[in-house]
């Protein structure tokens, strides 16, 4: 058998099913990988080897069901409470708070599926930014280049997967927080449809933006983790969306009819800020389009004209989201400048400001879904720029910091606003040796179609087997 971190999550589960691999052997291997590589990558902020090995022992002894994941190791994002493990939220403001005694539903659903958490993955402060450079731990680095960041806010999860420290890991995505680090670190990241995952529907977040999603090295492994995240409860969806398949992983084996794919590099920030798309981002998009056409799909280059007013409305909502920190008694003196700015700006907003922003974004959602409905899938670039270096973002000027984040990631947040499914797919390495990727956006509830298309494309793109040098 190959080294365990070389195997896909699916292969590891099959080895477990055949009795060739114990849960303890599986968990121990990845704990050793974390011990070796985390000092270089800083992807795991809190390791929990004792809890992980205890869960593995229970599974081997038959007192803990293997579930569909059969003891597969993963790391909880450090915004998710897990009983017995400290939650840091990427912030010094919460240092010393009690260790949670009860797990959040998202942690519990992965336990029920037979996953074993090996610790907490790094995130930026309160998950509010597109990069993972918190002041409480070293910056999480891109496994392909120690001088570059991992993206955010699920940067620790993506870096850990890319480095082979865990086979898969969950993140959450409120404006691109799964997809941005996936594009940056060269892994697959899926933002599910709003309402798909009962443990994180999105409906309880301001604007319905935040949903959990899987990060993995292949589409098949992402589909496996998505099945686990969905759990056994009925999916809570908005009306008009199709029911989810019995298994997203099984759906990958079903035939896929030829699709009509719209291709655009327009973004809803274009009327708000000067957005320049790097030639290599366009090259990656055109390469994926050519592979899709060779597979029998129709790709239509398309100049999307988004509804105006999106930039101001999203900026208002982002500021308003930070007001929850006041309610949770987070001291502005203890947070980073960007967080403090958002807290203070959010507090100046009136109810009318927030209602107006939500009204604009609701209209944007309706307009975007209607416009995109002429296609089965919409293809965009991933990042608009090369992955930024560590320290790129201006921490002294919060307004410029936000503009920088928009210039790097103009294609992600509008999908959260629209509630649509989207998938970050690696498309190759740039001349700088850093990953480049694309975004596939599906219609309402069309997660399975996205996964089927991405699975068919990834083998022809030749990314599988690409590994960072520290591997």
N, C-alpha and C positions, 0 to 999 in steps of 0.2 A: 504494500500500500504506500502511496505517496505520503509525504509529510502532511499532517492533517490540515494545516492552513492552506495547502495547495488545492485541496478538494473543495468543490462547491458545497453549499449547505445541503442541497439535495443528495449529493453523494455521501455526505456525512450521515444523514438520516438513514439512507439505505444501508450503510455499514452498521449502524446501530440496530436496524431491524433484523439484519442477518446474524446478529450476535457477534460481530467481529470487533466491536468497539464498545467499551463501557462508558457510561456517562461520566464517571470519574476521570477516565483517560482523556475523554474529549475536553472536559472543563480544565483539567490540569494543563493540557497542551496550550490552550489559549491564555491561561493565567501566566504561563512561562513566557509566552510571546509578549504579553503586556509588561512583565518585569523587564524584558530585554529592550523593547522598543519604546515604551512610554517616556523614558528620559529623553529620547530624541524627538518625539512627536508631540508629547503633552496632550494626548487625546482623551485620557482617562483621568478625571480629577479625584475620584475616590474609588479605589479597588475594594472589593468585598470578598476576598478569597475564602474566608471561613464560611460565610453564608452560602457561597456558590458550591463549595465542596460538600457541605452538609446536604444541600439539595440533591447533588449528584449521588451521594451515598444512599439517600432515601430512594432515589429512582432505581439504583442498582439493586437495592434490597426489596423492591416491589411495593414499598409503602407510599410511593408518589407515582401517579400515572405518567407515562411518557408523553401522552398527548400527541399532537401532530408534529411537534418539533423535536421530540425524543431527546431532550436535554441539550439542545443547541444553545451555545453561549451567545449572549448579547449584552449590551450596556444600555441602561436607562439614560435618557437625556437628563441632565442635572436640573431640570425644571419639574421633574416627576417625582412625587413622593413614593418611597419604598420603605415599608416597615423595617426598622432596624438600621437604616443607612441614612446618613445626613444628607439633606438637600441644600445645596449652596446657592442656586440661582445665579451663579457667576458673579456674586456680589459680596463685598465685605460688609455691606449693611446688615446682612442676616447672619453674620458670624455668631456662633454660640447659641442659636435658636435650638429648641429641643429636637432631638431626632424623632421623626414621625413614628408613631406606633401603628398606623394603618396605612396600607398601600393605596395609591390612587387607582381608579378603575383601569387605566392603561397598563399599569404594572401588573395588576391582578389578572387581566385577560391574557397576558403573555405567560404568566405562571400557569394558568389553567390550560394553556396550549402546550405546556411541557418545556417552555424555554427556561433557561437558567441565567439570571443576571450575574455578571461578574463585576459590576460596579456602575459608576456614573460617568457619562461622556460629557466633555467640556461644552460649554455654551457661553455666549457673550452675556453681559449683565441683563438679566431678566428676559433674554431672548429678543432684545429690541433692535439688534443690528445685523448687518449682512456680513460680519466678520467676527472671528472668535479670538479676541485679544483682551480678555478680562484683566483687571488689575490684581486679581487674587491668585493667579497662577500664570506660568509662562504662556506666551502665545501658542496656540495650536498650529503646528506647521503643516504645510502641504507635503505629503510623503514623497512627491516627485521633486521637491526643491525646498531645502530647509530655510531659504530666505523668503519664501512666499507663504501667505496665509492659507487657511483651509476653507475660507468662506464661513458663512454663518446663517442662521444661528446654530444649526446642528453641525457645526464644524468638527466637534470631537467625534461624533458618530461617523461622519464621512471619512475622516482621517483614519479612524480605527479600522474601518472596513477596508479602505484602500491599502493600509499597511499590513493587513492580515492579522490584526490583533483580535478581531472577532469576525465571524463569517458574515453576519448580518447585524443591523441595528436599527431601532426605530428612531425617528426624529419627529419634530412637528413643524408645520409650515403655515405661517400667517401672512407672508408676503414673498415667499421664496425660500424659506429656511431649511427645507429639505433639498430643493433643486439647486440652489446656489452652491452649497458645498459639494453636491454631487458633480456639477459641472467643473468645479474647481479641482476636485480630487480624482476625477475620472471614474466615478462609480454611477450606478443606476439609482435614481431617486424618484419616487412616485408620490405626487400630491393627489390623494383621492378626491372624489366628488364630495361636496358638502353633504353630510348626512349619511355617508356610507358606513362609517365605523361607529358603532353604538357607544364605545368608550370615549369617543371624541368626535361628536357630530359636527362641531363648528357652530352650531346654533346658539351656544352659550357664550360666544365671544362677540365683542363689539363688531358689528358689520358681518358677522358670520365668517370671519376670515380664517381662523386657526383650526387646522385638522392634523392628526398624526399621519405619518406615512413611513414606508420602509426605505432603507438604504441597503444596497447589496452590490455584489460584483457582477451580477448577471440579472437579466429580466426574470428568468425562472426563479431565482432565489428571492427577488423582490416580490413576485407573485405569491411565493410560499409564505413570506412574512406578512403580506397583506391578508392572506387567509387567516393567519393566526390573530392579527389585529382585529379582524372583523368578529372573531369569536363565534359563539353559538346563538346569540340573541338575534331577534329580527332586526334588520337594518331600518334605521329611522331616516326616511328620505322625504324630500319635498315631493309633492304630487307630480305626476307626469313623467317620472323617471322609471326606467325598466328595473325589474328586480335583479339583484346581483346573482351571478351564477353560483352553483353549488360550490365550486372551487375555481378560483382564478388560475391556480396552477394547472388544473385539468383543462381550462379553457384554452391554454396555449397550444394544445394538441389538436384543437378543432380547426377545420379549414377556414381561411379568411378570404372573403370575396374581395375583388378589386375595389380599392377605395379611391375616392376623389380627395386629394390633399391640396389645400391652399397654402402657399408659401409666401411669407411676408417678413420684412424686417422693420415694419412700422411699429411704433409703441405709443401708448396713450400719454406718455410724457413729452412727446415731440413738440407740442405747442406750449410747453411749460419750461423746457430747458433744452439747450443745444445737445442733442444726442448724436454721437458719432459711433458707428459700428465698425469695429476693427476688421480689416480684410480677411484675417484668418477665421473670424467668426462666420463671415459670409461663405468662405471656402468650405468650412465644415457643413454649413447648411446645404450648400449646393451639392456636396458629396453625398449627403444623406438623400437628397432629392433624386440624384442619379441612381442610387441603389434602389430606391423605392420604384422608380420608373422601370428599371430593369426587372423588377419583380412583378410587373404587370399593373402597378397602380398609376393613376393619372395625377401628375403634379402640375398645379396651375400657379405660376408666379402672379402675385396679387398685391396691389397697393392698397392696403387697408387704411381707411380714414376713420380713426376712432372718434368717438364723441368728445367734444371739448369740455374742459373743466375738470378732468380727472385729477390732474396733478395737485391742485389746491385742495380738492376734496379728500384725497388720500392723505395728504400732509396733515390736514386737520384731524382725520381719524387716527393717524399714528400718534399725534400729540395727545388726543383724548384717551387713547388706550393706556397711557402712562398714569392717568389719574387714579387708577386702581391702586397704585403704590401708596398714595396718600391714605386711602382707606385701610390699607394693610400696615399703616404706621411705619413706613419706611422713611428714615431720616434723609432729607436731601443733602445734608452735610456729609453723609457717608457714601454717597453714590458717585459714579463717574460723571464728568462734565456733561456728556451727551444725555445721560439719563436724567440728570438734574434739570437740564434745559427742557426736556420733554415734560417732566413733571410740572415745572413752572409754567411753561406755555399751555399745557393742558388745563391748568387751573384758571387761566385767564379766559378760556373759552366759555361762551354762554351756552345754555341749552339750545338756543336757536341756531348757534354756529354748528353744533353737532347734528342737529336735526336736518339742517340744510345740506351738510356734507353727506349724510346718509341718504338723503333724497337724490342727490346727484349720482351717488354710487349705485343706488338701486336702479335709476334710469340707465346708467352705464351698463349694468348687468343685463338688463332687458335688451338694450340695443346691441350689445356684443353677442349675446346668444343668438339673437335673430340674424345678425350679419354673418356669424360663423356657420349658421345652419345650412348654407349653400355647399358646405364641405363636410366630409366625414371626419377629417382630422385637419388641424392647422399646424403647420411647421414654422417655427421661428428659430433664430439663433438662441444659444444659451446665455452666456455672458456677452455683453457688447464689447468688452475689452479683454485683454489677457488677464489671467488671475493676478490680482494685486500682490505686491510685496508686503511683508509685515511692516507696519508703521506707515503705510500709504495713507490711511484715513486721518484727517485733521481732527485731533481730539481737543484742540483748543477753540475751534470755531464750529459749534454744532450745526449751524445753518449750512456751512460749506460741507461739513461731514455728510449731511443728508443729500446734498447735491451730488457729492462723489458717489454715494451708494446708488443713487438713481442712474448716474452715468454708467456704472458698472453693470447694474441689474435692472434695466428698464422693461424687461419682458416677463417678469415673474409676478409682481403683486396684482396685476389686473386679473389674473386667473383666479386668485383667491377671492377678489371682489365678485367675480362672476360665478363662483361656486363650481367651476368646471374641473374635470380631472386633467392632470398634466404629468408628463413624464420627462425627466432629464436623462438623455441617452448619450454616453460617450461616443465621440466620432473620430478620435485620433489624437495625436500629439502635434502641437505647433512646432515651429522652428526653434522655439525656446525650450523644447522638451517638456512643456506643461500641457495638461489635457485640454481639449476643446470638446464642446458638446452642443447638442441641440435640444429644443423643446418640442414635444408633441402634445397638442391640446385636443381633447376629445369633446364630443357633445355631452349634454347633461346625462350623467349616469353611465357613460360609455367607457368605464375603466377597463373592461375586458377587451374591447376593441383596441385601445391604446397598447395594452400589454401584448396582445397578439401581434400587432404591427411591429412593435419594438423588438419582440423576440425574433421575428422573421428578419428584421434588418440587422440585428447585432452580429449574426454570424457572417453576413456578407461584408460588414464594415471591418472585420478582422481585429476588433479590439480585444476579444477574449484572449487571455494569456499575457496581455501587456501588464507589466508590474513595475513599480518604482524600484530604484536601485537599492534601497534599504531592505527590500523584501528578503 
